[in-house]
Amino acid sequence: MNWTSPMVLAGMGLLILVGFAFSGLLVARAQAEQQRFARRIGEVLRRHSRSRRFVAASILTRPADGPRRSAFGHAAVWFGFDPARPEQCPLPWWLVLLVALAVAKAAQSVATMLVGPFGWLMLPLGWLGVSRWMFGWFATRRRQKLLQQFPDALTMIVRSVRVGVPVGEAMRAVAREMPAPTGPEFDKLAQRLMLGGQIEDALREMAARAGLAEYRFFAMALALQTQTGGGLSETLEGLADMIRRRLAVKERGKALASEAQMSIYVLSSLPPVCGLVLSLMSPKYFGVLLHNPIGQHLLGASVGLLAFGWFVMRWMMRKSLS
């Protein structure tokens, strides 16, 4: 037999093609069987698994912007007030705006003494700046209280879990026993869970309202524990110990910087006290600063420089303690 003849080569090629086709058919059938098996496994497991999977990054990262704000919402953001989180400000928002307007009016009067009619620009700029500072100060103070009370809340949850109390009941105990603002935050979380909400969503909302990394870590640990199990008490106890250490280091830094802080207060109070004493001892001599145009400019410049120096010293103090 001549193996190089065209007929033999064609026959061998045909056999090889038939073999490849048969092998491909077997592979396709095996893959189809695997897909059907995986589909059946998924249908069985889907009945006993959660409909939503927990994603750690959704809690660790900051939430994205919500729905589009109204005109009032945009104006409130310009002034530093968040209508979605009214609990951050203990005072009515309109009262804060009135106080900021009064301060801005006083600053505008000083600026008018210095630069004339251009000083009226200080009224809207000062109103925005002072209102944003006041709302920011309230929010920062609330976050500091939340951070200081958080270790005690975690310790209460750990003790409750160790004696066999469910996590939901432990949170309701924290809501009853802890003072504001920690108590109301956990009360909102407990109410959301009682209404049938997902624990991941409730924890994410609480972490977003608090605005603290420690609350996001707590939310992630608790959400992971509800799905995978594990030692929740050890994790929360370690988090509480870490927060206490951070607060102790921060308080130590404040104690070391108390001398510089007292120097800020003394240097800032000396000019007003000296001016008050001078006005009582020699009203005619001090009256030049109030009635003479040049004296008014000098008085306005001194007040502006004093305020600027005070803000610079406070900024340096905060940067050194941050």
C-alpha positions in Angstrom: 0.0 0.0 0.0 1.4 3.3 -1.0 0.9 5.6 2.1 1.7 8.7 0.0 -1.1 8.2 -2.5 -3.8 10.9 -2.5 -6.6 8.5 -1.7 -4.8 7.2 1.5 -4.0 10.7 2.7 -7.5 11.8 2.1 -8.9 8.9 4.0 -6.6 9.5 7.0 -7.5 13.2 7.0 -11.2 12.3 7.0 -10.7 9.9 9.9 -8.8 12.6 11.8 -11.6 15.1 11.2 -14.2 12.6 12.4 -12.2 12.0 15.5 -11.9 15.7 16.3 -15.7 16.1 15.7 -16.5 13.2 18.0 -14.1 14.6 20.7 -15.7 18.0 20.4 -19.2 16.5 20.8 -18.1 14.6 23.9 -16.6 17.8 25.4 -19.7 19.8 24.6 -22.0 17.2 26.2 -19.8 17.2 29.3 -19.9 21.0 29.6 -23.6 21.0 29.2 -23.9 18.4 32.0 -21.7 20.5 34.3 -23.8 23.6 33.5 -27.0 21.8 34.3 -25.6 20.4 37.5 -24.3 23.8 38.6 -27.7 25.4 37.7 -29.5 22.8 39.8 -27.2 23.3 42.8 -27.7 27.1 42.5 -31.5 26.7 42.5 -31.3 24.5 45.6 -28.9 26.8 47.5 -30.7 30.0 46.6 -33.7 29.0 48.7 -31.5 28.8 51.8 -29.1 31.7 51.2 -29.3 35.5 51.5 -30.8 37.4 48.6 -28.2 40.1 49.1 -24.5 39.6 49.7 -22.6 41.8 52.1 -19.8 43.9 50.5 -17.3 45.2 52.9 -16.3 48.1 50.6 -19.8 49.5 50.8 -19.4 50.2 54.5 -15.7 51.1 54.6 -16.1 53.7 51.9 -18.1 56.9 52.2 -21.6 56.8 50.8 -22.2 58.3 47.5 -24.5 61.3 47.0 -28.1 60.6 47.5 -31.0 61.9 45.4 -30.9 65.3 43.9 -31.4 68.1 46.4 -34.0 70.8 46.2 -33.3 74.5 46.1 -33.5 74.7 49.9 -31.1 71.8 50.1 -28.5 73.5 47.9 -28.8 76.7 49.8 -28.5 74.8 53.1 -25.3 73.1 51.9 -23.8 76.5 51.0 -24.4 77.6 54.6 -23.0 74.3 56.0 -26.3 72.8 57.1 -27.3 69.3 56.1 -31.1 69.0 56.0 -30.8 65.1 56.0 -29.0 65.2 59.3 -30.7 67.7 61.5 -29.4 65.9 64.7 -25.9 67.3 64.1 -27.1 70.8 65.2 -28.6 71.0 68.7 -30.0 74.5 67.9 -32.7 75.5 65.3 -31.0 76.1 62.0 -32.7 79.5 61.6 -31.3 80.7 65.0 -27.7 79.7 63.9 -28.2 81.7 60.7 -29.4 84.8 62.7 -26.4 84.7 65.0 -24.1 84.3 62.0 -25.8 87.3 60.3 -25.3 89.4 63.4 -21.6 88.5 63.6 -21.3 89.2 59.8 -22.9 92.6 60.3 -20.4 93.5 63.0 -17.6 92.4 60.7 -19.1 94.4 57.9 -19.1 97.5 60.1 -15.4 97.1 60.8 -14.6 96.4 57.2 -16.6 99.6 56.1 -14.4 101.6 58.5 -11.3 100.3 56.8 -12.1 100.1 53.1 -15.3 102.2 52.8 -18.3 100.9 50.6 -16.3 97.8 49.6 -16.8 96.6 53.2 -20.4 95.6 52.4 -18.9 92.6 50.6 -18.0 91.3 54.0 -21.7 90.9 54.9 -22.5 87.9 52.5 -19.0 86.5 52.8 -19.0 86.7 56.6 -22.5 85.3 56.8 -21.5 82.2 54.8 -18.2 81.8 56.6 -19.6 82.2 60.1 -22.6 79.9 59.5 -20.4 77.2 58.0 -18.0 77.5 60.9 -20.9 77.2 63.5 -22.5 74.2 61.8 -19.1 72.6 61.4 -18.3 73.2 65.1 -21.6 71.5 66.1 -20.9 68.5 63.9 -17.3 68.1 65.1 -18.5 68.4 68.7 -21.1 65.7 68.1 -18.5 63.4 66.5 -16.2 63.8 69.4 -19.0 62.8 71.9 -19.8 59.8 69.7 -16.2 58.7 69.7 -15.8 59.2 73.5 -19.0 57.2 74.3 -18.3 54.5 71.7 -15.9 52.4 73.8 -18.5 52.1 76.6 -21.2 51.2 74.1 -19.0 48.4 72.7 -18.2 47.2 76.2 -21.9 47.0 77.0 -22.5 45.0 73.8 -19.6 42.6 74.5 -20.8 41.9 78.0 -24.4 41.3 76.8 -23.2 38.9 74.0 -21.0 36.9 76.4 -23.9 36.2 78.8 -26.0 35.0 75.8 -28.1 38.1 75.0 -28.8 38.4 71.3 -27.1 41.2 69.4 -30.3 43.0 68.7 -31.3 43.1 72.3 -27.8 44.3 73.2 -28.2 47.2 70.9 -31.6 48.1 72.4 -29.9 48.0 75.8 -27.3 50.5 74.5 -30.0 52.7 73.2 -31.7 52.7 76.7 -28.6 53.1 78.8 -26.2 55.4 76.8 -26.7 59.2 76.8 -27.0 61.3 73.7 -25.8 61.2 71.0 -24.9 57.5 71.2 -28.2 56.4 72.6 -30.4 57.9 69.9 -28.1 56.5 67.2 -28.4 52.9 68.5 -32.2 53.5 69.0 -32.5 54.3 65.3 -30.6 51.1 64.5 -32.7 49.0 66.7 -36.0 50.4 65.3 -34.8 49.8 61.8 -34.1 46.1 62.7 -37.4 45.8 64.4 -39.2 46.9 61.2 -37.5 44.1 59.3 -34.7 46.0 57.6 -31.4 44.4 56.6 -28.7 44.6 59.2 -26.1 45.6 56.6 -28.3 48.6 55.4 -29.0 49.7 59.0 -25.3 49.5 60.0 -24.3 51.4 56.8 -26.8 54.2 57.5 -25.6 54.5 61.1 -21.9 54.6 60.0 -22.8 57.3 57.5 -24.7 59.4 60.1 -21.8 59.1 62.6 -19.1 60.0 60.1 -16.4 58.1 62.0 -14.1 55.4 60.8 -14.6 53.5 64.1 -18.3 53.2 63.4 -17.6 51.8 59.9 -15.2 49.2 61.4 -17.9 48.2 63.8 -20.5 47.9 61.0 -18.2 45.8 58.9 -17.3 43.5 61.9 -20.9 43.0 62.9 -22.1 42.4 59.3 -19.4 39.9 58.6 -20.2 38.1 61.9 -23.8 37.7 60.9 -22.9 35.9 57.8 -19.7 34.0 58.6 -19.9 33.6 62.4 -16.8 34.0 64.6 -15.8 35.6 67.8 -17.7 38.9 67.8 -17.0 39.7 71.5 -13.2 39.5 70.9 -13.3 41.8 67.9 -15.5 44.4 69.6 -13.4 44.3 72.7 -10.2 44.9 70.7 -11.9 47.8 68.8 -12.9 49.4 72.2 -9.4 49.0 73.6 -8.0 50.6 70.4 -10.3 53.6 70.7 -9.5 54.1 74.4 -5.8 54.1 73.5 -6.3 56.7 70.8 -8.4 58.9 73.1 -5.7 58.6 75.8 -3.0 59.7 73.4 -5.1 62.6 72.2 -5.8 63.8 75.8 -2.1 63.5 76.5 -1.3 65.7 73.5 -3.9 68.3 74.8 -2.2 68.3 78.2 1.2 68.9 76.7 -0.2 71.7 74.5 -2.1 73.4 77.3 0.6 76.0 77.9 0.6 77.1 74.3 -3.2 77.2 74.4 -3.2 79.4 77.4 -0.7 81.7 75.7 -3.2 82.0 72.8 -6.0 83.1 75.2 -3.7 85.6 77.1 -2.3 87.2 73.9 -5.8 87.4 72.4 -7.4 89.0 75.5 -4.6 91.5 76.2 -5.6 94.1 73.5 -9.3 94.2 74.4 -8.6 94.4 78.2 -6.0 97.1 77.7 -8.4 99.1 75.5 -11.2 98.8 78.0 -9.0 100.0 80.9 -7.7 102.9 78.7 -11.3 103.9 77.9 -12.2 104.0 81.6 -9.0 105.8 82.7 -8.9 108.4 79.9 -12.1 108.5 77.8 -11.0 111.6 75.9 -7.7 109.9 74.8 -9.5 106.7 73.8 -12.3 108.7 72.0 -9.9 109.5 69.2 -10.2 105.9 68.0 -14.0 106.1 68.0 -14.7 109.6 66.5 -11.7 110.5 64.4 -11.7 108.9 60.9 -8.1 108.0 61.1 -8.6 106.5 64.5 -11.5 104.5 63.2 -9.4 103.0 60.5 -6.7 102.2 63.0 -9.2 100.6 65.3 -10.7 98.5 62.5 -7.3 97.4 61.3 -6.3 96.4 64.8 -9.5 94.3 65.3 -9.0 92.6 61.9 -5.4 91.8 62.6 -6.3 90.5 66.1 -8.9 88.2 64.7 -6.6 87.0 62.0 -3.8 86.3 64.5 -6.3 84.4 66.7 -7.4 82.2 63.8 -3.8 81.5 62.8 -2.8 80.4 66.3 -5.9 78.2 66.6 -5.2 76.6 63.2 -1.6 75.9 64.2 -2.8 74.3 67.5 -5.3 72.1 65.7 -2.7 71.0 63.2 -0.3 70.0 65.9 -2.9 67.9 67.7 -4.4 66.2 64.7 
